């Protein structure tokens, strides 16, 4: 979480809206506003004035109380008693007069009995009670020197300051500083204008201060760049400006009085998001050496008084002088070289370290502090110079001193760290599902800081900005485009218009797409199937029985002989599931499994290809036992119906066919009660009853039915079919005839569809019969035809003409033996 005040945000972003509008825009960009905190919103204190401490001393009668003389109206001195101890002469303060509510509130509290002799109440953060944190409660409120004595002090309290508590995504460490956060907000440049509120130019003339930096050549894959600057004659007894204190406090960062540069360090991280290091320059002996060691041989105390000797790494980066270690970058610093209030000369250091090295270092050492946590997150490799300039200018402005120039030592080329990504406009459409104009995409890329290296009609080559570690692939870049474009601009529906008024139907077909596995699983579960997961290693003996003609893939050094080959079908596990449950008196079983199967393929590098399969198995009764219903056993048409239901549910305008089984390798299914499954003329698998010899071998109690589909072959046409609703009647006619046994319904359906009779809107198979009174080698079939004209009501003569065309074509193709077709004048709907 990060916390910034609204006033600080307005220094970096120019916008004319209120905080609530800003919050909405922040949320739309993918950040979360946890809350907006107010410091005593709309609280105005009465009778509080600006005053100046002229003189103060301990009150002799009560040693913990101070006696002060405070100038209010440049002529009037007030005698004040106070328990605040961080006092200074000529300091501008806030004074509550004897007529104020604050004075009358505290005078009633026994521990403030000294106010009885006082002509007012000297205000601290504790008395005003703006903040809840303990470390600032008892501090005196010090006002700017240009504040006027006697004026109303309310305007200096910032009582209506609004603090935004912002949760950033875990993959966006670049937004954990106000620079990164406002830079990201500035992509909405219709609403926000980004500007840095400081000049990034070094102030003052430089001195010829320098120190030799010796860098081992074998660390170029660890340390990429080293920057340093020396500042002498610094006075750390000067006070840190209130704007830095306030911003640190509002961000929840404690202010350190004993080490003022630690406050600067924290402020730079909060502002620019990059760590810096300070050393007492007078404590550095001789030259500085940057090298790597397999083990840290030095023994020293860090600033937390912890003994540092156990840190290990295959190649530990350390910084030393002639006699001692100065720091372990990314980990800690030697206590002996830490800057103190009496320090006069300092060395400022800023470096960039390979993140892979830091990740390895932190994984091997259970050591963590604020400094290591900052190094452990991604840092912008191209911002060090700006960080150094900003840090040096702040120190000179606050503490004074004389500076050297900023020295930069490049060990490795950091520009090689920037990523190059190819962006395809076609892929933008595929992922988003709608088009964004190219000019908008270019504008968004520019806002994000991307550089377009090369342009073609269909693709751009993009250089990703150095601070965006989260953009690694094309999909990440597309995600950024839609984030900036606006999630609220994503179309919520597809608008399709029928161009001509007299068009009754319109079919829109997209390219072939793969279907969603989750949808299929949900359908099977709703149909009563249970999903199972079985081992991929199976018994070679059983696999040989199931598929004797398919070569087995044996495992080297298997755990057991029963699990020594890789499965080439999901049937083995599913049959075992049936056996296991059958042996425990379970009935009416339905299971399905989705997983990989393995086949020998010499075209592959390892000689093996793997295929994703979807299989199901059922046996027992169609329904659970019910006293008022006569149950029936599951048959081929039940499992066939389940498969049809899956694909019809996903999209009914795909051609699903069940063709006769000719595959010699498929020895698992009954040769006459099985079929190949085709969708849009692609063979995707098979379905049928298990071969009787397998049912006997596995001792299954019922006829068992099984389907297996090569899932990756399932490709459907994504078809939208629109038609005008007509109120004209639909006529139903049945045709009953005998036909040869080897002719299937799908062949009949194909012949009738080829007639292209628009009036026939649907053909259903309602009965198949084989038995008495049927010629040998024949079967009896009854078809139901639904007939309708979309423009007018058909008469009986027109309907008979359509039926006769169908009969004539079937007689010509299959020599059917016609029984009288069955007219049904009453079935109109």
LUMSE-438705 format. One record per residue: residue in one letter; x, y, z of N, C-alpha, C in turn. Coordinates in steps of 0.1 Angstrom, whole numbers, plus 5000, padded with zeros to 4 digits. Layout:
// LUMSE-438705
AXYZXYZXYZ;...
//
This chain:
// LUMSE-438705
X500849885000500050005000500950125000;X500450234993501150364993500150464998;X500650575004499750685009500350815005;X499550894998499951024993498851124997;X499251245000498251355002497751404989;X496551454989496051514977496851634972;X497351714982498151834978499451794971;X500051684976501351644969501051584955;X499951514954499551464940499351584931;X498751694936498551804927499851874923;X500851854930502151914926502751844914;X502351714913502951634902501951624890;X500651634893499551634883498751754883;X498551814871497751934870496351884866;X495351904874493951864871492951954879;X491851974873490852064879489652004885;X489751874888488651794894488951774909;X487851724916488051694930488551564933;X488751524946489451404950488651284946;X487251294946486451184942486551144928;X486651244919486751224905488151154903;X489151204910490451144909490450994913;X489750964924489650824929488950734918;X487950784911487350704901488250664889;X489050764885490050744875491150654879;X491550664892492550574897492050424897;X490850414901490250274901490150224887;X489750304877489550254863490950214857;X492050264863493350224858493850094865;X493050034874493449914880494049914894;X493950034900494350054914493150054923;X493450034935492250024945492450134955;X491450224957491450324967490850254980;X491750224989491150155001490350255010;X490850375011490150475018490750615016;X489950715019490450855019490450905033;X491650935038491750965053491751125054;X491051175063491051315066491651345079;X492551445079493051495092492151605098;X491251555107490351655114489551735104;X488851675095488151735084487151845090;X487251965084486352075088486552125102;X487652085109487852125123488552265123;X487952365128488552495129488652535144;X489852565149490052595163489852745165;X489152785175488852925178490052985186;X490353115184491353185191492653125192;X493153075181494553025180495353115171;X496553165176497253265169498753225167;X499353285157500753265155501553355165;X502553285172503353365181504853325179;X505753395186507153375184507753365198;X508553255200509253235213510353335214;X510353425224511353525226512353475236;X511853405247512753355257512053235264;X512853145269512253035276513352985287;X512852925298513652865308512852775316;X513552685324512852595332512252665344;X511052625348510352685359510852625372;X511452705381512152645392511252565401;X510052605403509152535412508752405407;X508652385393508352255387509352235376;X510352145378511452135369511052085355;X509852015354509451955341508652055333;X508452175339507652285332508552395328;X508252445316509052565311508152685312;X508952795314508352935315508853005302;X507853055294508153125282507653265281;X508253345273507753475268507453465253;X506253485249505853465235505253595230;X505853645219505353765213504253735203;X503053805205501953775197501653895187;X501454015192501154125182502254215180;X503554165181504754245179504954345190;X503954365199504154455210503754385223;X502954285222502454225235503154095237;X503854085249504453955253503553885263;X503353755261502453675270503353585278;X502953565290503753475299503053335298;X503753235293503153105290503952995298;X503252895303503852785309503452655301;X504452575299504252455290505152335294;X504652215291505452095294506152045281;X506152115270506852075258508252105259;X509152015256510552035258511452065246;X510952045234511752075222511552215218;X512052315226511852455224513052525218;X512852625211513952705205513552855205;X514452945208514153085206513953125192;X513153225189512853275176512153175167;X511453085174510652985166509153025166;X508653025154507253055153506352935157;X505352965166504552855172503052895171;X502252795176500852825176500452835191;X499752945194499352975208497752985209;X497152905218495752915221495553015232;X494853115230494653225240493753165252;X493653245263492853215274491353205270;X490953255259489553255255489253145246;X490253065243489952955233489352835239;X488752745231488152625236489252525240;X490352525233491452435237491952465251;X492152595254492652635267491752595278;X490452615276489452585286489152435287;X489552365277489452215278490552155286;X491852205284492952145291493152195305;X492652315308492852365321492052285332;X491052205327490252125336490951995339;X492051955332492751835334493851855344;X493951765355494851795366496351805362;X496751725352498151725348498551855341;X497451935337497752065331497352185341;X497552155354497252265364498152385362;X499352365356500252485354499552585345;X498552555338497852655329497152765337;X496952735350496252835359497052965359;X498352955358499253075358499653125345;X499153045334499553075321498553165314;X499053255305498153345297497753275284;X498053155282497653085270498152945270;X497852865259498352725258499152715246;X500452665248501352645237500952505230;X500752505217500152385210501252295205;X500952165208501752055202500851965194;X501451875187500551775180499751695189;X500251675201499451605211498251685215;X498351815217497251895221496251915210;X496751945198495851955186495251815183;X495951705186495551575183495151545169;X496051595160495751565145496151425142;X497351385147497851255143497651145154;X497551025149497450915159498750845162;X499750865154501050795156501750855169;X502450765176503050815189504250895187;X505050875176506350935175506251085172;X505151145169505051285167504151355177;X503551285186502551345195503051455204;X504151445210504651545219505451655213;X505651655200506451755193505751885192;X506551995193505952125192505652155177;X504552215174504252255160504952385157;X505952365147506752485143506252535130;X506052665129505452725117506652785109;X506352815096507352875088507753015093;X509053055091509553185096508853305090;X508253285078507553395072506153415076;X505653335086504353345091504353475100;X503153535101503053665108502553655122;X503153715131502753705145501253765146;X500453695154499153745157498053695147;X498453635135497453595125496853465129;X495753435123495053305126495853195122;X496053095131497052985128496352865122;X495052865120494352745114494852705101;X495252805093495652775079496952695079;X497752695090499052625090498852475095;X497652445099497452305105497152205094;X496852245082496452145071495352045076;X494352105083493452015090492551945080;X492351995068491551925058492351855048;X493551815051494351745041493751605039;X493651565027493151435023494251345020;X494351225026495351125023494751005016;X495250975005494750854997495550735001;X494850625005495450495008495250414996;X496250384988496150314975496850184975;X496050074971496649944969497049934954;X498349904952498849884938498949734935;X498749694923498949554919500349504923;X500449374926501749324930502849324919;X502349334907503349334896503649474891;X503249574899503549714896504349784907;X505649744909506449814919506849954915;X506749974902507150114897506150214902;X504950174907503950274911504050294927;X505050244933505150254948505850394951;X506050474942506650614944505650714938;X505750834942504850934937505150964922;X506450954919506850964904506150854896;X506250734900505750624892504250624892;X503650664903502150664904501550774895;X502050894897501551004889501850984874;X503050924871503350904857502350804851;X501850704858500950614853499550684852;X499150774861497950844860497950934848;X499150984844499151084833498851024820;X498750894819498250834806496850874802;X496150924812494750974810494951124808;X495651164797496051304796494951394791;X493751344789492551424788492251494801;X492651434812492251484825493451524833;X494651474831495751504839496951544831;X497751634836498951674829500051654839;X501051574835502151534844503351634843;X503851674855505051754855505751734868;X507151734867507951714879508051854886;X507851854899507851984906509252034910;X510251984904511652034907512452034894;X513552114895514452114883515452004885;X515651924874516551814875517951864870;X518451974876519752024872520452054885;X521752014885522552034897522752184901;X522552214913522752354918524252364923;X524652494924526052524929527152474920;X528252534921529452484913530152364920;X530752284913531352164919532752184923;X533252114933534652114937535351984932;X536651984933537351874927537651764938;X536451714944536551604953536451474946;X537251374949537151254942537851144951;X537451014948538050904955538150794944;X539150714945539450604935538450494938;X537750444927536850334928537450224920;X537850114926538449994919537349884918;X537049844906536049754904536549624897;X536349514903536849384897536149364884;X536849304874536249284861535249164861;X535349084871534448964871533048994877;X532749114880531349144885530449214875;X530849214862530049294853528649234850;X528449104854527149044853526349064866;X526949134876526249154889525949304890;X527049384889526849534891526949594877;X525949674873525849734860526349884860;X526049954870526450094871526650134885;X527650224887527950274901528050424899;X527250504908527350654908527650694922;X528450804922528750854936529051004935;X528851074946529151214948529651244962;X530551334963531151374976530651514980;X530151524992529751654997530451685010;X531151795011531851835024531251955030;X531551975043531152095051529652095052;X529051985056527551975057527251995072;X526152065074525652095088524352015091;X524451905097523251825099522451865111;X522851975118522052025129520952115124;X520952145111519852225105518652135104;X517452195105516152115106515752075092;X515151955091514551905079513251985077;X512952025064511752105061510452035065;X509452105069508252045073507551965062;X507752005049507051935039507551795038;X508851775040509451635040508851555052;X508851615064508351555076506851515074;X506051605069504651585067504451465057;X505151465046504951365036505351225041;X506451225048506851095054505851045064;X505451135072504451105083503151055076;X502651125066501451085060501550955053;X502750915049502950785042503150675053;X503150715066503350615076504850575079;X505750665075507150645077507650725089;X508350665098508750735111509950825108;X509850945114510951045113512051015123;X513251005118514450975126515251105129;X515251145142515951265145517451255146;X517951135150519451115152520151095139;X519451055128520151035115519351115105;X519551245103518651315093518751265079;X519951205075520051155061519151035059;X518750965070517850845068516550895064;X516151015069514851075064514951115049;X516051165045516251195031516251065023;X516850965027516850835021515450785019;X514650795030513250745029512350835020;X512650965020511951055011512251034997;X513451004993513850984979513150854974;X513050754983512350624979510950654977;X510350734986508850764985508650854972;X509550934969509351024958509750964944;X510950894944511450844931511450694930;X511350624942511250484941512550414940;X513650484944515050414942515850444955;X516550344959517350354972518750424969;X519150494979520550554979521250514992;X522550534992523350495004524250615007;X524350645020525250755025526350695034;X527550745033528650705041529350835047;X529850815059530650915065532050915058;X532251015050533451015041534751005049;X534751075061535951075069536350935075;X535350845075535650715080536150615069;X536150655057536650575046538150595045;X538950485046540350485045540850445031;X541550535024542150505011541050485001;X541350394991540450374980539250284984;X538250284975537150194976537250084966;X536949964971537049844962535649774962;X535249744949534049674947534349534941;X534049424948534549294944533449194948;X533749074944532848964949533648854955;X533148794966533848684973532848574975;X533448454976532548334978532048334992;X532748395001532248395015532748535021;X531848585030532148705036533148685048;X534348715046535348695057535348805067;X534648915065534649025074533649005085;X533949055097533049055108532749195113;X531449245111531249375115529749385120;X529449505126528149525131527449615121;X526149585118525449675109524749785118;X523949875111523349985119522249935129;X521849805128520949755138521649675149;X523049695149523849625159523849475157;X523549425145523549285143524949245137;X525449135142526749085137526549025123;X527249075113527149025100528348945096;X528248815096529348725092528848605084;X527548575086527048445081526448455067;X526448575061525848595048526748525038;X526148435030526848355020526148375006;X526948354996526448344983527648294974;X527248234963528348184954529248294949;X528748414948529548534944529048654951;X529448674963528948784972529548914968;X528749014965529149154961529449234974;X530649284976530949364988531649494983;X531549594992532249724990533049745002;X534449765000535349785011536249905009;X536949945019538050035018539349955020;X540350015024541649945026541649855038;X540749875048540849795060539549725064;X538449765059537149715064536149715053;X535049635056533949635047533049755050;X532649815039531749935040530249895040;X529949805030528549755029528549635021;X527449565022527049455013525849505006;X525949554993524849614986523649534986;X522549594988521249524989520949465002;X521949455011521749385024521849475035;X523049535037523249615049524549705048;X524749785058525849875058526649865072;X527949885071528749885084528350005093;X528149965105527750075115528750185116;X530050145114531150245117531150355106;X530550345095530550445085529150515083;X528250495092526950555091527050705095;X526350785088526350925090525650965103;X526251055111525751095123525551245123;X524951305134524751445134526051525133;X527151475139528451545139529151525126;X528751445117529451425104529451545096;X530651575090530751695082530851665067;X531451545063531651505049531051375047;X530351365035529651245032529951205018;X529751075015529751015002528350954999;X527850994988526450944983526650844972;X526050734974526250624964524850574959;X524850554946523650494939524050394929;X523550274929524050174920522950084915;X523150014904522149924899522749784898;X522049684905522549554906521549464898;X522149354892521349254885520349194894;X519049194890518049144899518148984902;X518648914892518848774894519848744905;X520848824906521848814917521148834930;X520348944931519648974944518648864948;X517948814938516948704940517748584946;X518848544940519648434946520148464960;X520648594962521148624975520148614986;X518948674983517848674993517348534996;X517348444986516848314987517748224996;X519048254996520048175003520248235018;X519848355020520048415033518748465039;X518448415051517248455058517548595065;X517648695057518048825062517148925055;X516449005063515549105057515449235065;X515549345058515249475064514649565053;X514349695057513749785048514549795035;X515849805037516749825025516749705016;X516849585021516849465013515449445006;X514349485013513049475006512949564994;X513549684995513449774984514249724972;X515449664975516349614964515649484958;X514849414966514349294961513149314951;X512549434951511549464941512249514929;X511549524918512149564905512449714906;X513649754901514049894901514349944887;X514050064884514250114871515750134868;X516350064858517750074856518250204850;X517350294846517850414839517550544847;X517250534860516850654867517950694877;X519150624878520050654888520550804888;X520850854876521350984875520351094880;X519151074877518051164882517951154897;X518051034903518051014917519251084924;X520351074918521551134924521451294924;X520951344913520851494912519751544922;X518651474923517651514933518151504947;X518851404950519351384964520451484967;X521351514958522351614961521751754962;X520851794954520151924955519451934968;X518751834973518051844986519051864997;X520051784997521051795008521651935008;X522051984997522652124996521752225001;X520452214997519452315000519152305015;X519152195021518752175035519952195045;X521052125041522152125051523352195046;X523352255034524452325029525652235025;X526852295022527952215019528552245005;X529652175002530252184988530252054982;X529952044970529751914963530851894952;X531051764950531851724938530851714926;X531351684915530451644904529951504906;X528951464899528451324901529251234891;X529951134897530751044889529950914886;X529950874873529250754869530250654863;X530150534868531050424862530150324856;X530150304843529350204836530150074835;X529649964842530249834841529649754830;X528349764828527649684818526549774812;X526149744800525249824792523849804797;X523249904804521949884810520849894800;X521149954788520149974778519749844772;X520649744773520349604768519249544777;X518949594788517849534797516449574792;X516349674784515049704779514449604769;X513249564771512649454763512049504750;X512149424740511549444727510449344724;X509249394721508049314719507449344705;X507049234698506349254685504849254688;X504149364684502749384686501949364673;X501049264673500249244661498849294663;X498349374653497049434654495949324653;X496249214646495349104645495149044658;X496249024666496248964679495449054689;X495549184687494849274696493349244694;X492849224682491449194679491049064685;X491948964683491648824688491548824703;X492348894710492348894724491148974730;X490949094724489949184729488549154724;X488449104712487249074706486549194699;X487249304698486749414690487849504686;X487649584676488649664670488849804677;X490149844679490449974683491250044672;X490850164668491550234657493050244660;X493850234649495250224650495850354656;X495150474653495650594658495550604674;X494450534679494250534693495350444700;X495650334693496750244698498050314699;X498450384688499650454688499750564699;X498650634701498550734711498750674725;X498150554728498250494741499650444743;X500350384733501650344734502650454737;X502350574731503250694734502950734749;X501750734753501450774767502150674777;X502250554774502850454783504350464783;X504950544774506350554774507050454764;X506250384756506850284747507350364735;X508350304729509050364717508750264705;X508150314694507950234682509150234674;X509850114673511150104666510850084651;X509849994648509649964634508149944632;X507649994620506249984617506049904604;X504949824604504449764592502949774592;X502249734582500849744581500149664593;X500749554596500049464605500749454619;X501949494620502749474632503549604635;X503849614648504849714653505849644662;X507049694661508149644670508249754681;X508049714693507949814704509049794714;X509649904718510649904730509849944742;X509949854752509149884765509949974774;X509250064781509950164790510650084801;X511750144805512650074815512050044828;X511050124832510350104845509250004845;X508949944833507749854832508249704832;X508649654843509149514844507949414842;X506749464843505549374842505149344828;X505649414818505349394804506449304798;X506049174796507049074792506749014778;X505449004775504948944763503949034756;X503548994744502549074737501249084744;X500848974751499548984758499549084769;X500749104775500849214786500649344780;X501249364768501049494761499649524757;X498949424752497549434749496749464761;X497049404772496349434785496549584789;X497649634787497949774789497149864780;X497049824767496249904758494749924762;X494149804766492749814770492549884783;X493549874792493549934805493450094803;X494250144794494350284792493150324783;X492750244773491650274764490350284772;X490250204782489050214791488250084791;X488150014803487349894803485849934801;X485450054804484050094802483750114787;X484750104778484450124764484349984757;X484549874764484349744758482949724755;X482649694742481249674738480549564746;X479349584751478649484759477849394751;X477749414738476949324729477449344715;X477149244707477449254692476249304685;X476349424678475149474671475249424657;X474149364652474049304639472749364633;X472849414621471749474614471349394602;X470049374600469549314587469449424577;X470249414566470349534557469049554549;X468449444544467249454536466049424544;X464949494542463749474550463149344547;X463349294535462649164531463449044535;X464649064541465448944546464848884558;X464548754558463948694569465048624578;X466148584571467148514578468548574576;X469348564585470748604583471648514591;X472648454585473548364592474948424592;X475548444603476948504604477848404610;X478848364603479748254608481148314609;X481748294621483148334623484048214620;X485348244621486348144619486248024629;X486747914625486647794634487347834647;X486747794658487347824671487247694680;X488147684689488147574698487147594710;X486547494715485547514725486047514739;X485247554748485647574762485447434769;X486547384775486447264782485547274794;X485547384801484747404813483247384810;X482847434799481447414795481147264793;X482047194786481747054784481646974797;X482547004806482546944819481246974827;X480847094826479547134833478347054827;X478347044814477246964807477246824812;X478446754812478546614816478146604831;X478546694839478146684853476646694855;X476046794847474546804848473846684842;X474546604834473946484829474146364838;X474746384850474946284860476246214860;X477246264852478546204852479346264864;X480346184868481346224879482746234872;X483446344875484746354869485746274877;X486646204871487646124878489046164872;X490046134880491446154876492246024879;X492745964869493445834870494945844867;X495745754871497145754868497445734853;X498545804848498845784834499645664831;X500145594842500945474840500045354843;X500045254834499045144836499745014834;X498844914836499344774835499544734820;X500744684816500944654802500044534797;X499744444806498944324803497544374799;X496944464807495644514804495544594792;X496644674790496644754778496744674765;X497444564766497644474755496244404752;X495444384762494144324759493244424753;X493344554757492444654752492844704738;X494144724736494644764723495844684718;X495644564714496744474710497544524698;X496944614690497644654678498444784679;X498344844691499044974693500244954701;X501444994696502744974703502745044716;X503244974727503245034740504545114742;X504345214751505545304755505845264769;X507045194770507445144783508245244791;X508145244804508845334813510145274818;X511245344818512445294823512345304839;X512745194845512745194860511345234866;X510345154862508945194868508945154883;X507945214890507745184904507345034906;X506344994898505944854898505644814884;X505544684882505244624868503844664864;X502944684874501544714871501444864866;X502444944868502445074863503645104854;X503845024844505145024837505045074822;X503745104818503645164804502745284805;X502945374795502145504795500845474787;X499745524792498445494787498345554773;X497645484764497245534751495745564749;X495045544761493645564761493245584776;X492145654778491645674791490645564795;X490445464786489545364789489945274801;X491245244802491745164813491345214826;X491545344829491245404842489745404844;X488945434834487545444835486845304838;X487345204831486845064834487145024848;X488345064853488745034867487745114877;X487445234873486445304881485145234882;X484645184871483345104871483544984880;X484644904878484844784886484844814901;X485644924905485844954919484444984925;X483645064918482345104924481344984923;X481444904913480544784911480744694923;X482044674927482344584938481844634951;X481444754952480944814964479444844963;X478744764955477344764953476744894948;X477544964940477045094934476545064920;X475445124917474745104904474645234896;X474245214884473945334875475145434875;X476245384870477545454871477745534858;X478245664860478645744849479945824853;X480945814846482245874848482745944836;X483546044837484346104826485646154831;X486646154822487946194825488546274813;X489346374817490046464807491546454811;X492346414801493746394804494646364792;X495946344794496846324783496946174781;X497046134768497445994764498646004755;X499445894754500745904748500845794737;X501545844726501645754714503045764708;X503545664702504845664696504745744683;X505645834682505745924670507145964667;X507745894657509145914653509446054648;X508446134644508646264640508946364651;X508646324663508946404675510346384680;X510946484687512246474691512546354700;X511646324709511746214719511046094714;X510446104702509745984696508345964702;X507846054710506546044716505746164714;X504446154711503546264711502446244721;X501946344727500846344737499646414732;X498446354734497246404730496246424742;X495546534742494546554752493246484748;X492746394757491546314754490446344764;X489246334759488046344768487246214766;X487046134777486346004776485345994786;X484345914784483245894793482845744793;X482245694804481745564804480545554813;X479545474808478245454816477845314816;X477145274826476445144826475345144837;X474545034837473445024846472145074840;X471245124849469945174845469945314841;X469045354833468945494828468645594840;X467745544849467345624860467545554873;X467545624884467545564897466145494899;X466145394908464945324911463845414916;X462645394910461445474915460245384914;X459445384924458345284926457245294915;X457145414909456045434900456445424885;X457845404883458345404870459045274867;X458845214855459545094851460845144845;X461945094851463245134847463745054834;X464745114828465345044816466845054816;X467544964810468944964809469445064799;X470645124802471245224793471645154780;X471345224769471745164756472645264748;X472945224736473845304728473345444725;X472045454724471445584720471445684732;X471645634744471745724756473045794756;X474145724754475445784754475645864741;X475045824730475045904718474346034720;X473246024727472446144730473246244738;X474046194748474846284756475846354748;X476446294738477446354730476746464721;X475646424715474846524707474446644715;X474046614727473646724736474746824739;X476046774740477146864743477346954731;X477446904719477746984708476547074704;X475347024705474147104702474047224712;X474447194725474347304735475347414732;X476647374727477647474724477247554712;X476847484702476347554690475647454681;X474347474679473547374672473747374656;X474447474652474647484637475947424633;X476447324640477547244636477147104631;X477747054622477346924616477946814624;X477046744632477546624640477046504633;X477946404631477546284624478146164632;X477446054631477945924637478045824625;X479245794621479445704610479945564614;X479745474605480045334607481545324611;X481845234620483245214625483945124616;X485145174611486045094602487445084608;X487645134619489045134625489445004631;X490444934625490844804629491544814643;X492144924646492944934658491944954670;X490744994668489745014679489144874682;X489844794689489244664693488444664706;X488344784712487744794725486144794724;X485644834712484144854710483544744702;X482244724705481444624698481444664683;X481744574674481844614659480544654654;X479344614659478044654654477244744663;X477844784674477144874683478144984686;X478645054676479645154678479645244665;X480245364667480245454656481445554658;X481945604646482845714647482145854648;X482745944656482146074658482746174649;X481946244641482446344632481746474635;X482546584635481946714637482546804626;X481746854617482146934606483146864597;X482746734595483546634586484946604592;X485146634604486446594611486146484621;X486946374619486746254629487446294642;X486646304652487146344665487246234676;X486646114672486646004682485745894679;X485345814689484445704687483545684699;X482445614697481445584708480845444705;X480545384716479845254714479845164727;X479345044725479344954736480744884737;X481144854749482444774751482244644745;X483244594739483244454732482744354743;X481944254739481444154748482544074755;X483644054748484743984754485344064766;X485344194764485944274775484944284787;X483644294784482644294795482844164803;X483044054796483243924803484543914810;X485643964804486943964810486944044823;X486344164823486344244835485244224844;X484344124841483244084849482344194852;X481944274842481044384843479644334843;X478844384852477444334854476444374844;X476744484837475844534827476544564814;X475844574803476444634791476944774794;X478144794790478844924794479244994781;X478945124781479145214769480145314772;X480945344761482145424763482345514751;X482745634754483145724742484545784745;X485345814735486645874736486845974725;X487246094728487346204719488746264720;X489346284708490546364708490146514709;X490446564721489846694724490446804715;X491646794712492246904704491746904689;X491046804685490446804672489046864671;X488546894683487146954684487247104680;X486747134668486747264663485247294658;X484647394664483247424660483247554652;X482147574644481847694638481047784647;X481547904650480847994659479848074650;X478548014650477548074641476448144649;X476148264644475048344649473948324638;X472748284642471648254632470448334636;X470148434628469048524632467948504622;X466648504626465548484617464348554623;X463548604614462348674618461348574622;X460648604633459648514638458448524629;X457948404624456748404616455648334623;X454448374621453248324627452548224619;X453048184607452448094598452547954604;X451547864601451547724608452647634603;X453047544612454047434608453247314607;X453447234596452747114593453646994595;X453146894602453846774605453346654597;X454246584590453946464582454946354585;X454446234586455346114589455346024577;X456545974574456745884563457345754569;X456745634566457245504571457545424559;X458745364559459245274548460245174553;X460445074545461444974547462645004539;X463844984545465145014538466144914542;X467144894535468244794538468944824551;X469344724558469844734572471144814572;X471944804561473244874561473145024557;X472045074556471845214553471445284566;X472145394569471945464582471145594580;X470645634591469745754591470545874586;X471845884589472645994584472646004569;X472645874562472645874548471345924542;X470245884549468945934545468846084546;X469346134557469246274560470046354550;X471146304546472046374536471346384523;X470646274519469946274506468846374506;X468046384517466946474518467346624518;X468546644525469046784526469546834512;X470046744504470546774491469446824482;X468146784485467046834477466846984478;X467347044490467347184492465847234491;X464947164498463647214499463447304511;X463347434509463347534520462147514529;X461047454524459947434532460147334544;X461047244542461347144552462247204562;X461747234574462547304584463247204594;X462747084595463346984604462946844600;X463846744601463546604599464046524611;X463046454617463346374629463246224626;X464046144632463845994632463045964644;X461845904642461045874654460945724657;X461345634647461145494650462045414641;X462645304646463345204639462845074643;X462444984634461944854638462444744629;X462844634636463344514629462644394635;X462044304627461344194633460244134623;X459144094629458144024621457544124610;X457144064599456444134588457444234581;X458744224584459644304577460544214568;X460744254555461544164546462944144552;X463444024549464743984554465844084548;X466744124557467744224553467344364553;X466044384558465544524558465244564573;X464944694574464444744587463444854583;X462544874593461544974590461845104598;X461745214590462045354596460845444594;X460645524604459645624604460245764606;X460045854596460545984597459446084599;X459746194607458746294609459346424602;X458546484593459046604586458146724591;X458846834595458146964598458247054586;X457147104581457047174568456347304571;X457047414565456447544567457047644556;X456147724551456547834542456547964550;X457548044549457748164557456848284552;X456248264540455548374535454048354534;X453648234533452148204532451848064538;X450648034540450147904545450047804534;X450747694536450747584526449447514525;X448947474513447747394513448147244511;X447147154512447447014512448146964499;X447747024488448346984476449847024475;X450247134481451647174481452447094491;X451847054502452546964512452746834505;X451746774499451946644492452946644482;X453146754475454146764464455546754470;X455746824482457046814489457246674493;X456346614499456446474504456846374493;X456146394482456346304470457846324465;X458346444465459746464461460646394469;X460446394482461246314492461246164489;X459946114488459845974485460445924472;X460346004462460945974449462445974450;X463046064457464446064458465045954466;X464345914477464745804485464545674478;X463545664470463345534462464445524451;X464745634445465845634435467145604441;X467545654453468845624459468945494466;X467845454474467945344483466945234480;X466145244470465145144466464245114479;X463745214485462945194497461545124493;X461045054503459744984501458745074509;X457945144502457045244509455845184515;X455545214528454245194533453545324531;X452245324533451545454531452045554541;X452445674536452845774546451645824554;X451945874565450945904575450646054575;X449546094569449246244570448646274584;X448946384589448446424602447946574601;X446646574597446046704595445846784608;X445746714618445346774631446646844638;X447846794634449046844641449546974634;X448947084637449447214632449647294644;X450847364644451147444655452047564651;
//
